[in-house]
């Protein structure tokens, strides 16, 4: 009996390993099961960040997450609240303690990805098998259906590119099981448990799962599976109460994470969404789902529809197949944003359930029904071959047709009652699942998605984490061990470079970010990031004032790009390809201000005037404090000559006649002195769908097409240009709206004045302890305000000399507060938004859930 208990888990692991054969071979060759885009730009990087945070006892906040941020809420979409990631992290830590694993850096997580995936898929298959067995009462059909679900191609697509997506495939079967326990037995425990798990782990996929469970319950009210099911009113009451208790238990995670999502900044999706689009081929070449032949054979076996359980799974499957072909449904499942087919693991589950039920009723199918089903299935496949003009001898399509033929043959052999035919049917379906998975891995993911490029060579090379760059950064950290110092450098398009290399930087890439910081970049200071895109920010546009304000001590760049070094930075070290520069005017981490400026008074001021206001004092939202007249910045565009080159320019429309044409701005009489120009303008491509590159002298930036879902929608640009005779705005051939041209001169008098003033102030003593920043500062100037280069976000708590004090949003996106005269013993502690009341709700809900479940167990309740 004990041996039998291990058969199912062992079979699940074996099936998962078989489905990963291709990636196991790739791993042995030094190539990894992770995407060349988000896989190594986000997934492996955030695992490294969070694992390091956990090991250092910092559960909620990271100073190294971009300019600093609450990782519990902002990375809740990824891993910070994932039970599976916490379990994996604990396992990795144990391996480290027994010296079977080294540093858990991004390379480690990429190398471990295939083994983590096998373990996760084994768990998914096991969970689904147990749930399907609850329905069909037979273990082998349940297991076969579970393998179809767990090894579906959407699992591998999601696991490779965004592996936290597949966590939801664990919780979905549990939700269905919980719903059935209420419907059949009036027992709410499993439903409460499943709701809490899915809500805690990921709010986004909880949304998809709960929509599905709502649809499932509606189908179950129409299709009764047992005669003694609870009355619908009783079910409704239990579902509502159990769902609320599950939500309450999840509050400690769900509320802070959803707050972070709601306080992200992303333009609304405004493009037209079609109701239907049948362009995807879900039998041969879809990137999302390939319907297994066994499912279609059962679907066309009309005698099976007499079985209520089959009608349930087949009916939901047909509905979700329709959803697959509906961009509008894809948008609805994505929160009515851009259409995304991330919900289709649900279809894989109901398809697998249909097959499990069909296999359990295989002996009840007549030969005539089976023959009709086979004919209809073959005709459907043939119609798709003709419709999409497929070459059936192609290595990507031929196996699908061969497996169709093999499945039909096995089905007929079973009806002929040949010896071993029924196990052969199970074996063929399992073989179909495994071969389809491995074929998809090779042709769609490795070759089509260029996963083969993610290798040990690449991840230890100069384009990702090179030895030369790492050694130079290490030399810098040894020279200046300041734990708060920030270095501006980004390796190519990897915005999470600072996390990869382990330094404090100015860039980050995450789907959820602090909206105050994004607005600071996009709107308040118009900082160009070198690449237009949502969900990220990078660098400070080479603007010296901002580096000094935000404790930007160092700037690193390739030697070929030395023209872009900000004003006031001096070279201090170099390697063969790179040079590091030090800011000669960096301001202290703790700054004081006795001049207060108001955001409303600066609304129409240019970015340069706002920089000067931040240097000269503090910019606040509050209108209660008496404020100073804001600094000005003179627009000298009328003192400059503007001439088109290889272009025509009239009424704000620039028509570029050949690539590299544009405008030449020649300022009069100011090029001789030191400093920079700030050139500002509104720029929008008149082409419907064409991204482009903008060059302003030596500065290059890229802009998204008007139809890109990653476009920021911000077209007002400010670019810093070192003092020069001419300012050249270069664009590709095309037509552009380019107006609101403005030109400002910055000689950095305000910066130097602020630097001289700061030199007279005593230094602050700073230290991190967990999620608390301790500051000891002697306010000798008696300035009324203190500002910190730490982003303002809900969750910070401030104590000065043991008393609770109020935090203000200062300088558009950072922390400011009233200073005390003399000694200031400051404690800044971060908790996720609403964490304490949410934790209380979770505890109370858990207590009520236990009481409710126990009451339901009593006879007659």
C-alpha positions in Angstrom: 0.0 0.0 0.0 2.8 2.4 0.9 4.5 1.6 -2.5 1.3 2.6 -4.3 1.3 6.0 -2.7 4.5 6.8 -4.5 3.4 5.7 -7.9 1.5 8.9 -8.8 4.2 11.3 -7.6 6.9 9.3 -9.4 4.8 9.2 -12.6 4.3 13.0 -12.4 8.0 13.6 -12.1 8.7 11.1 -14.9 6.2 12.8 -17.2 7.5 16.2 -16.4 11.1 15.1 -17.1 10.1 13.6 -20.4 8.3 16.8 -21.4 11.6 18.7 -20.7 14.0 16.4 -22.6 14.9 19.1 -25.1 15.7 21.6 -22.5 17.7 19.1 -20.4 19.8 18.4 -23.5 20.2 22.2 -24.0 21.2 22.6 -20.3 24.0 20.0 -20.8 25.3 22.1 -23.7 25.3 25.3 -21.5 22.1 26.7 -22.9 19.2 27.6 -20.5 15.5 27.4 -20.3 14.8 31.1 -20.0 13.8 33.9 -22.4 16.4 36.1 -24.1 14.1 39.1 -23.3 12.2 39.3 -20.1 13.7 35.9 -18.9 17.2 37.3 -18.3 16.1 41.0 -18.1 13.5 40.5 -15.4 12.8 37.0 -14.1 16.3 35.8 -13.2 17.2 39.3 -12.0 14.3 39.8 -9.7 14.9 36.3 -8.2 18.4 37.4 -7.5 17.2 40.7 -5.9 14.5 39.1 -3.8 16.7 36.2 -2.7 19.4 38.7 -1.6 16.7 40.8 0.2 15.4 37.8 2.1 18.9 36.7 3.1 19.6 40.2 4.5 16.3 40.4 6.4 14.9 43.2 4.1 11.5 41.9 3.2 9.8 45.0 2.0 12.2 47.6 0.5 15.2 47.8 -1.7 17.4 50.9 -2.2 18.9 49.1 -5.3 15.5 48.7 -7.0 16.0 51.5 -9.5 16.1 54.7 -7.4 14.6 52.7 -4.5 11.3 51.1 -4.1 8.9 48.9 -2.1 9.6 45.5 -3.6 6.9 43.7 -1.7 4.2 45.7 -3.5 5.9 46.6 -6.8 7.3 43.0 -7.3 4.1 41.3 -6.1 3.2 40.8 -9.7 6.3 38.7 -10.0 7.6 36.8 -7.1 7.6 38.7 -3.8 4.3 37.1 -2.6 4.7 33.7 -4.4 4.6 30.7 -2.1 6.4 28.7 -4.8 9.3 31.2 -5.0 9.5 31.3 -1.2 9.7 27.5 -1.1 12.3 27.5 -3.9 14.4 30.2 -2.1 14.3 28.1 1.1 15.6 25.1 -0.9 18.3 27.1 -2.5 19.4 28.4 0.9 19.6 24.9 2.3 21.8 23.9 -0.7 24.0 26.9 0.1 24.3 25.9 3.7 25.4 22.4 2.8 27.7 23.9 0.2 26.0 22.3 -2.8 25.3 25.7 -4.3 27.2 29.0 -4.7 26.0 32.5 -5.2 22.3 32.8 -6.2 23.0 35.4 -9.0 21.1 35.8 -12.3 23.3 33.1 -13.9 22.4 30.6 -11.1 18.6 31.2 -11.6 19.0 30.8 -15.4 20.9 27.5 -14.9 18.4 26.2 -12.3 15.4 27.1 -14.5 14.9 23.7 -16.1 15.1 21.9 -12.8 12.7 24.3 -11.1 10.4 23.9 -14.1 10.4 20.1 -13.8 9.6 20.3 -10.1 6.8 22.9 -10.7 5.3 20.9 -13.6 5.4 17.7 -11.5 3.4 19.5 -8.8 0.9 20.9 -11.4 0.4 17.4 -12.9 0.0 15.8 -9.4 -2.6 18.5 -8.3 -4.6 18.2 -11.6 -4.5 14.4 -11.5 -5.9 14.3 -7.9 -8.7 16.7 -9.0 -9.5 14.8 -12.2 -9.6 11.6 -10.2 -12.2 13.2 -7.9 -14.4 13.6 -11.1 -13.8 10.4 -13.1 -13.0 8.0 -10.2 -10.3 6.3 -12.3 -6.6 7.1 -11.7 -5.1 6.4 -15.2 -7.5 8.6 -17.2 -7.1 11.3 -14.6 -3.3 11.1 -14.8 -3.4 11.2 -18.6 -5.6 14.3 -18.6 -3.3 15.9 -16.0 -0.3 15.4 -18.2 -2.1 17.1 -21.1 -2.8 20.0 -18.8 0.6 20.3 -17.2 2.7 19.8 -20.3 0.6 22.1 -22.6 2.5 24.4 -24.8 1.2 27.5 -23.0 3.0 26.1 -19.9 6.3 26.1 -21.7 5.7 29.5 -23.3 4.9 31.1 -20.0 7.6 29.2 -18.0 10.3 30.3 -20.5 9.4 33.9 -20.8 7.5 34.8 -17.6 7.8 31.8 -15.3 5.6 33.3 -12.5 2.7 33.0 -14.9 2.7 29.2 -14.5 2.1 29.4 -10.8 -1.5 30.0 -11.5 -1.7 26.5 -13.1 -1.2 25.0 -9.6 -4.1 26.9 -8.0 -6.7 26.5 -10.8 -7.5 22.8 -10.2 -7.7 23.5 -6.4 -10.3 26.2 -7.1 -12.4 23.7 -9.1 -12.0 21.1 -6.4 -13.0 23.7 -3.8 -16.1 24.6 -5.8 -17.1 21.0 -6.1 -16.7 20.4 -2.4 -19.2 23.2 -1.8 -21.6 22.1 -4.5 -21.6 18.4 -3.6 -20.8 18.3 0.1 -21.4 21.8 1.4 -17.8 21.9 2.7 -16.1 25.3 2.2 -12.6 24.7 3.5 -11.0 23.9 0.2 -12.6 26.8 -1.6 -11.5 29.2 1.1 -8.0 27.7 1.0 -7.8 27.9 -2.9 -9.1 31.4 -3.0 -6.6 32.6 -0.4 -3.7 30.9 -2.2 -4.5 32.3 -5.7 -5.2 35.8 -4.3 -2.0 35.9 -2.3 0.3 34.6 -5.0 -0.7 36.8 -7.9 -3.5 39.3 -8.1 -3.4 39.4 -11.9 -3.9 35.6 -12.4 -6.3 35.6 -9.4 -8.5 37.8 -11.6 -8.3 35.3 -14.5 -8.8 32.3 -12.2 -11.8 33.8 -10.4 -13.5 34.8 -13.7 -13.1 31.2 -14.7 -14.5 29.8 -11.5 -17.5 32.1 -11.8 -18.1 30.7 -15.3 -17.5 27.1 -14.0 -20.1 27.6 -11.2 -22.7 28.9 -13.7 -22.1 25.8 -15.9 -22.5 23.7 -12.8 -25.8 25.3 -12.0 -27.0 24.3 -15.4 -25.4 20.8 -15.5 -26.0 19.0 -12.2 -23.6 16.1 -11.8 -25.2 14.5 -8.7 -28.8 14.4 -7.5 -27.9 15.4 -3.9 -26.1 18.6 -4.7 -26.7 21.6 -2.4 -29.4 24.0 -3.4 -28.3 27.0 -5.5 -29.2 29.5 -2.9 -27.2 27.6 -0.3 -24.3 27.3 -2.7 -24.5 31.0 -3.5 -24.4 31.9 0.2 -21.4 29.6 0.8 -19.5 30.8 -2.3 -19.9 34.4 -1.3 -19.0 33.9 2.4 -16.1 31.5 1.5 -14.8 33.9 -1.2 -14.9 36.8 1.3 -13.0 34.8 3.9 -10.5 33.8 1.3 -10.0 37.4 0.3 -9.7 38.4 3.9 -7.0 35.9 4.5 -5.1 37.1 1.5 -5.4 40.8 2.5 -1.9 41.0 3.9 -0.6 40.3 0.3 -3.5 41.3 -1.9 -4.1 44.9 -0.7 -0.5 46.2 -0.7 0.2 44.6 -4.1 -3.0 45.9 -5.7 -2.3 49.3 -4.3 1.1 49.1 -6.1 -0.7 48.2 -9.3 -3.2 51.0 -9.1 -0.4 53.5 -8.4 1.6 52.5 -11.5 1.6 54.9 -14.4 0.8 53.5 -17.9 -1.1 55.1 -20.8 -4.6 53.6 -21.4 -4.8 51.3 -24.4 -6.7 53.3 -27.1 -6.5 51.2 -30.2 -9.4 49.4 -31.8 -10.1 45.9 -30.6 -11.8 43.4 -32.9 -14.5 41.1 -31.5 -13.3 38.1 -33.5 -10.1 37.1 -35.3 -9.7 33.6 -36.7 -6.2 34.0 -38.0 -4.6 31.6 -35.4 -4.1 27.9 -36.3 -4.7 26.0 -33.0 -4.2 22.6 -34.6 -0.7 23.1 -36.1 1.1 26.4 -35.4 -0.4 28.5 -32.6 2.1 29.9 -30.1 -0.6 29.6 -27.4 -2.3 26.3 -27.6 -2.3 23.2 -29.8 -5.5 21.1 -29.4 -4.6 17.5 -28.9 -6.0 15.0 -31.4 -7.7 13.0 -28.5 -9.7 16.0 -27.5 -11.0 16.5 -31.0 -11.9 12.8 -31.4 -13.9 12.9 -28.1 -15.4 16.3 -29.0 -16.8 14.8 -32.2 -18.1 11.7 -30.4 -21.6 12.9 -30.0 -22.8 10.0 -27.9 -20.5 11.2 -25.1 -22.7 14.3 -24.7 -25.2 12.2 -22.9 -22.7 12.2 -20.0 -23.2 15.3 -17.9 -19.6 15.5 -16.8 -18.4 15.4 -20.4 -20.9 18.1 -21.3 -19.5 20.2 -18.5 -15.9 20.1 -19.6 -16.6 20.1 -23.4 -19.0 23.0 -23.1 -16.6 25.2 -21.2 -13.8 24.2 -23.6 -15.9 25.3 -26.6 -16.6 28.6 -24.9 -12.9 29.2 -24.2 -12.0 28.2 -27.8 -14.3 31.0 -28.8 -12.6 33.3 -26.3 -9.2 32.3 -27.9 -10.4 33.8 -31.2 -11.7 37.0 -29.6 -9.3 39.9 -29.1 -12.1 41.5 -27.1 -12.1 38.5 -24.7 -8.3 38.7 -24.5 -8.6 42.3 -23.6 -11.3 41.6 -20.9 -9.0 38.9 -19.3 -6.2 41.5 -19.3 -8.2 44.0 -17.4 -9.7 45.6 -20.5 -6.3 46.7 -21.7 -4.3 45.5 -24.7 -5.4 42.0 -25.8 -3.2 39.3 -24.3 -3.8 35.6 -24.5 -2.5 34.8 -21.1 -5.7 33.2 -19.9 -5.6 30.1 -22.1 -4.1 27.7 -19.5 -7.8 27.6 -18.4 -8.7 26.2 -21.8 -5.9 23.6 -21.4 -7.4 22.6 -18.1 -10.9 22.1 -19.5 -9.5 20.3 -22.6 -7.6 18.0 -20.3 -10.7 17.4 -18.3 -12.7 16.5 -21.4 -10.0 14.0 -22.4 -10.0 12.5 -18.9 -13.7 12.0 -19.0 -13.7 10.7 -22.5 -11.0 8.1 -21.6 -13.0 7.0 -18.6 -16.0 6.3 -21.0 -13.9 4.8 -23.8 -15.6 1.4 -23.5 -19.1 3.1 -24.0 -18.2 4.5 -27.4 -19.6 2.6 -30.3 -17.5 1.8 -33.4 -19.9 3.9 -35.5 -19.5 6.9 -33.3 -15.8 6.5 -33.3 -15.6 6.2 -37.1 -17.7 9.4 -37.5 -15.5 11.2 -35.0 -12.3 10.1 -36.8 -13.7 11.3 -40.2 -14.7 14.7 -38.8 -11.3 15.1 -37.1 -9.4 14.3 -40.3 -11.6 16.7 -42.3 -10.9 19.4 -39.7 -7.1 18.9 -39.9 -7.2 18.8 -43.7 -9.3 22.0 -43.8 -6.6 23.8 -41.8 -3.9 22.4 -44.0 -5.7 23.9 -47.0 -6.7 27.1 -45.3 -3.2 28.0 -44.2 -1.4 26.4 -47.2 0.8 24.2 -44.9 3.6 22.0 -46.1 2.7 18.8 -44.3 6.2 17.4 -44.8 7.6 20.2 -42.7 9.3 19.0 -39.5 7.0 21.2 -37.4 3.7 19.8 -38.9 4.4 16.2 -39.9 4.6 14.9 -36.3 1.2 16.3 -35.5 -0.4 14.4 -38.5 1.4 11.2 -37.6 0.3 11.5 -34.0 -3.3 12.0 -35.2 -3.1 8.8 -37.3 -1.5 7.0 -34.4 -4.2 8.2 -32.0 -7.0 7.1 -34.3 -5.4 3.7 -34.8 -5.0 3.2 -31.0 -8.7 4.2 -30.5 -9.9 1.6 -33.1 -7.6 -1.0 -31.7 -9.2 -0.4 -28.3 -12.7 -0.9 -29.8 -11.5 -4.1 -31.4 -10.5 -5.2 -27.9 -7.0 -6.1 -29.0 -4.7 -7.1 -26.2 -3.0 -4.1 -24.6 -5.0 -1.7 -26.8 -6.4 0.4 -24.0 -3.0 1.0 -22.3 -1.8 1.8 -25.8 -4.4 4.6 -26.1 -3.1 6.1 -22.8 0.4 5.7 -24.0 -0.3 7.4 -27.4 -1.9 10.4 -25.7 1.0 10.7 -23.3 3.4 10.4 -26.2 1.5 13.1 -28.0 1.8 15.4 -25.0 5.5 14.8 -24.6 6.4 15.0 -28.3 4.3 18.1 -28.8 6.0 19.8 -25.9 9.5 18.9 -27.0 8.8 19.9 -30.7 7.4 23.2 -29.5 10.4 23.8 -27.3 12.8 23.2 -30.2 11.1 25.0 -33.1 8.9 27.7 -31.4 10.9 28.6 -28.4 14.6 27.7 -29.0 14.8 28.5 -32.7 11.8 30.8 -33.2 12.2 32.7 -29.9 16.0 32.5 -30.0 16.2 30.9 -26.6 19.4 29.2 -27.7 21.2 32.5 -27.3 20.7 32.4 -23.6 23.9 30.5 -22.7 26.7 30.4 -20.2 28.9 32.2 -22.7 26.4 35.0 -23.2 25.5 35.5 -19.5 29.2 35.7 -18.5 30.1 37.9 -21.5 30.3 41.6 -22.0 26.8 42.0 -23.3 25.3 40.7 -20.0 27.7 40.5 -17.1 31.2 40.8 -18.4 34.4 40.4 -16.4 35.8 43.7 -17.4 32.8 45.8 -16.3 32.4 43.8 -13.1 36.0 44.2 -12.1 35.9 48.0 -12.8 32.7 48.4 -10.7 34.3 46.3 -7.9 37.4 48.6 -8.0 35.1 51.6 -7.7 33.2 50.1 -4.7 36.5 49.4 -3.0 37.7 52.9 -3.6 34.4 54.4 -2.3 32.5 51.9 0.0 29.6 54.4 0.5 26.5 52.1 0.5 24.3 55.0 -0.7 26.4 56.1 -3.7 24.8 55.8 -7.1 26.6 55.0 -10.4 24.9 55.7 -13.7 25.6 52.9 -16.2 23.4 50.6 -18.2 24.6 47.7 -20.3 22.9 48.0 -23.6 19.1 47.7 -23.2 19.2 45.9 -19.8 17.6 48.5 -17.5 18.1 46.1 -14.6 21.9 46.2 -15.1 22.5 47.6 -11.5 20.8 44.6 -10.0 22.7 42.2 -12.2 26.1 43.7 -11.2 25.2 44.6 -7.7 25.4 48.4 -7.5 23.0 51.3 -6.9 22.1 52.8 -10.2 19.5 54.9 -12.0 17.6 52.4 -14.1 15.0 49.7 -13.7 12.6 47.6 -15.8 9.4 46.3 -14.1 5.7 46.1 -15.1 4.8 47.9 -11.9 6.7 51.0 -10.7 6.2 54.1 -8.5 4.0 56.4 -10.5 5.6 59.4 -8.8 9.0 58.4 -10.3 7.5 57.8 -13.8 5.8 61.1 -13.7 9.1 62.7 -12.6 10.8 61.3 -15.7 8.0 61.7 -18.2 6.3 65.0 -17.2 7.9 66.9 -14.3 11.5 67.0 -15.5 11.1 65.6 -19.1 14.1 63.3 -18.7 14.9 61.4 -21.9 15.9 57.8 -21.1 17.6 57.1 -24.4 14.7 54.7 -25.3 11.0 55.4 -25.1 9.1 52.6 -23.3 6.7 52.1 -20.5 7.5 50.1 -17.4 11.0 51.4 -17.1 13.2 54.4 -16.5 16.9 54.9 -17.1 19.7 57.4 -16.5 19.2 61.1 -16.0 19.6 62.3 -19.5 23.3 63.3 -18.7 21.9 66.3 -16.8 24.4 67.4 -14.1 21.9 69.1 -11.8 19.9 65.9 -11.4 22.9 63.8 -10.7 23.9 66.1 -7.9 20.4 66.3 -6.5 19.9 62.5 -6.5 23.3 61.5 -5.0 24.7 60.5 -8.4 28.4 60.2 -7.5 29.6 58.4 -10.6 29.1 57.9 -14.3 30.5 55.0 -16.3 30.5 54.8 -20.1 32.4 53.3 -23.0 35.4 55.4 -24.0 33.8 55.9 -27.4 30.9 57.8 -25.8 32.9 60.3 -23.7 31.0 63.2 -25.4 28.0 62.3 -23.4 29.7 62.7 -20.0 27.7 65.1 -17.8 29.1 68.5 -16.9 31.3 68.6 -13.8 32.3 64.9 -13.9 36.0 64.0 -13.8 37.6 60.8 -15.0 39.0 58.8 -12.0 39.5 55.2 -13.3 39.3 53.2 -16.5 39.7 49.8 -18.1 40.4 48.9 -21.7 36.9 49.8 -22.9 35.3 51.8 -20.1 35.9 54.9 -18.0 34.4 56.0 -14.7 33.8 59.7 -13.9 33.2 61.3 -10.5 30.8 64.1 -9.9 32.7 67.1 -8.6 29.5 68.8 -7.4 27.6 66.0 -5.7 25.3 67.2 -3.0 25.0 65.4 0.4 22.5 62.6 0.8 20.7 64.6 3.5 20.0 68.1 2.2 18.4 71.0 4.0 16.4 73.8 2.6 15.2 77.2 3.8 13.5 78.2 0.6 10.2 76.6 -0.3 8.8 76.6 -3.9 5.3 75.4 -4.9 4.6 73.0 -7.7 1.7 75.1 -9.0 3.9 78.1 -9.4 6.3 76.0 -11.6 3.6 74.4 -13.7 4.5 76.4 -16.8 8.2 76.7 -16.0 10.7 74.7 -18.2 12.5 71.7 -16.8 15.7 73.8 -16.2 13.8 76.2 -14.0 12.5 73.3 -12.0 16.0 71.9 -11.6 17.1 75.2 -10.3 14.3 75.4 -7.8 15.2 72.0 -6.4 18.8 73.1 -6.1 18.0 76.3 -4.4 15.4 75.0 -2.0 12.5 72.5 -1.9 9.5 72.1 -4.2 6.4 71.0 -2.4 2.7 70.3 -3.3 1.5 72.1 -0.2 0.0 75.6 -0.6 0.0 76.2 3.2 3.6 77.2 3.5 4.7 80.6 2.4 6.7 80.1 -0.8 9.3 82.0 -2.7 9.0 83.2 -6.3 10.5 80.4 -8.4 13.7 80.7 -10.4 13.5 81.4 -14.1 15.2 80.1 -17.2 15.3 82.4 -20.2 14.2 80.9 -23.5 16.8 82.1 -26.0 15.4 80.4 -29.1 14.6 83.8 -30.6 18.3 84.7 -30.4 19.1 81.6 -32.5 18.9 80.8 -36.2 16.8 77.8 -37.2 17.4 76.2 -40.5 16.1 73.0 -42.1 18.7 70.7 -43.7 17.5 68.1 -46.2 14.1 69.0 -45.0 11.2 71.4 -45.2 9.9 73.1 -42.0 6.6 75.1 -42.0 4.0 75.7 -39.4 5.4 73.2 -37.0 5.6 70.3 -39.6 9.0 69.0 -40.4 9.2 67.0 -43.6 12.6 65.2 -43.8 13.5 64.4 -47.4 16.4 62.0 -46.6 17.6 60.0 -43.6 19.6 62.3 -41.3 17.9 65.5 -42.3 16.2 67.8 -39.8 16.9 71.1 -38.2 20.0 73.0 -37.3 19.8 75.6 -34.5 22.6 78.1 -34.3 22.6 80.1 -31.0 24.1 83.6 -31.2 27.1 84.5 -29.1 26.8 82.0 -26.3 28.9 79.0 -27.4 32.2 80.3 -26.1 31.5 79.9 -22.3 31.3 76.6 -20.5 28.1 74.8 -19.6 25.3 73.2 -21.5 22.2 73.9 -23.6 18.8 72.4 -22.9 16.8 72.1 -26.1 13.1 71.3 -25.7 10.4 70.5 -28.3 7.3 68.5 -29.0 7.9 65.7 -31.4 5.4 63.2 -33.0 5.8 61.0 -36.0 3.0 61.6 -38.5 3.4 58.0 -39.8 0.7 55.6 -38.5 3.1 52.8 -37.4 6.8 53.6 -37.5 9.3 53.8 -34.7 12.3 56.0 -35.3 15.6 57.2 -34.0 16.2 60.8 -32.9 19.7 62.3 -32.8 20.6 65.6 -31.2 24.3 66.2 -31.9 26.0 63.2 -30.2 22.9 62.2 -28.2 20.7 59.4 -29.6 17.3 58.2 -28.4 14.6 56.0 -29.9 10.9 56.6 -30.1 8.1 54.0 -30.4 5.6 53.9 -33.2 2.2 55.4 -32.6 0.6 51.9 -32.5 3.1 50.4 -30.0 1.5 49.2 -26.8 4.7 50.3 -25.0 4.5 53.9 -26.1 4.5 56.4 -23.2 2.3 58.9 -25.0 4.7 61.6 -23.8 6.0 63.7 -26.8 7.5 66.7 -25.0 11.2 66.2 -24.9 14.1 68.0 -23.3 17.7 67.1 -24.3 20.9 68.3 -22.8 23.6 69.3 -25.3 27.1 70.4 -24.3 27.9 73.9 -25.4 28.6 73.9 -29.2 28.3 76.1 -32.2 25.3 74.2 -33.7 22.5 72.0 -32.3 21.5 69.5 -35.0 18.2 67.6 -34.7 18.4 64.6 -37.0 15.6 62.3 -38.0 14.8 59.5 -40.5 13.0 60.3 -43.7 9.3 61.1 -43.0 6.9 63.7 -41.7 6.9 64.9 -38.1 5.1 67.4 -36.0 7.9 69.4 -34.3 7.0 72.5 -32.5 7.2 74.3 -29.2 10.9 74.7 -29.8 12.7 76.2 -26.8 16.4 76.7 -26.0 17.9 77.4 -22.6 21.5 78.0 -21.4 22.8 76.4 -18.2 26.1 77.8 -16.8 25.5 75.9 -13.4 25.7 78.9 -11.2 22.8 77.6 -9.0 24.5 74.1 -8.8 27.8 75.6 -7.7 26.1 77.8 -5.1 24.2 74.8 -3.7 27.4 72.8 -3.5 29.3 75.6 -1.7 26.4 75.9 0.8 26.3 72.2 1.4 30.1 72.1 2.1 29.5 74.1 5.2 26.9 71.7 6.6 27.9 68.8 8.9 27.7 65.3 7.4 24.9 63.0 8.4 25.4 59.5 9.9 23.4 57.0 7.9 22.7 53.2 8.2 20.2 50.7 7.0 18.9 48.1 9.5 16.3 45.9 7.9 13.6 48.1 6.4 14.6 51.1 8.6 16.9 53.9 7.6 18.6 55.6 10.6 19.9 59.1 10.2 21.7 61.2 12.7 22.0 64.8 11.7 22.9 68.1 13.4 20.8 70.9 11.9 23.1 73.8 12.6 21.6 76.0 9.9 18.1 75.7 11.4 16.7 75.2 7.9 13.1 74.2 8.2 13.2 71.3 5.7 15.2 68.1 5.1 15.1 66.3 1.7 16.3 62.8 0.9 17.0 61.3 -2.6 14.6 58.5 -1.7 11.4 58.2 -3.8 8.2 59.1 -2.0 5.6 56.3 -1.8 2.9 55.3 0.6 4.3 53.1 3.4 7.0 55.2 4.9 6.8 56.1 8.6 8.9 58.8 10.1 10.1 59.4 13.7 12.3 62.3 14.7 13.8 62.2 18.2 11.3 59.5 19.1 8.2 61.4 17.9 6.0 60.5 14.9 6.2 63.2 12.2 4.7 63.8 8.8 6.4 63.0 5.5 5.8 65.2 2.4 6.3 64.6 -1.3 9.2 66.9 -2.1 10.9 67.8 -5.4 8.1 66.1 -7.3 8.9 62.5 -6.3 11.1 62.4 -3.2 10.9 62.4 0.6 10.9 65.7 2.5 9.9 66.6 6.0 10.1 69.3 8.6 13.5 69.4 10.4 14.0 69.9 14.1 16.5 72.6 15.3 19.7 71.1 16.5 19.9 67.3 16.8 17.7 65.2 14.5 17.7 61.5 15.3 15.7 60.2 12.3 14.1 56.8 11.8 12.5 56.1 8.4 10.7 52.7 8.3 9.0 51.3 5.3 6.1 48.9 5.4 4.0 48.0 2.3 0.9 50.3 1.9 -1.8 49.3 4.4 0.3 46.4 5.5 -0.6 46.6 9.2 -4.4 46.9 8.8 -4.2 44.3 6.0 -2.3 41.9 8.3 -5.0 42.4 11.0 -7.7 41.6 8.4 -5.8 38.4 7.4 -5.5 37.2 11.0 -9.2 38.0 11.8 -10.4 36.3 8.6 -8.3 33.2 9.3 -9.9 32.9 12.7 -13.4 33.3 11.3 -12.6 30.9 8.5 -11.6 28.2 11.1 -14.8 28.8 13.0 -16.9 28.7 9.9 -15.4 25.5 8.6 -15.8 23.8 11.9 -19.4 24.8 12.1 -20.1 23.4 8.7 -18.6 20.0 9.8 -21.3 19.7 12.5 -24.2 17.4 11.6 -27.2 19.3 10.3 -25.3 22.5 9.6 
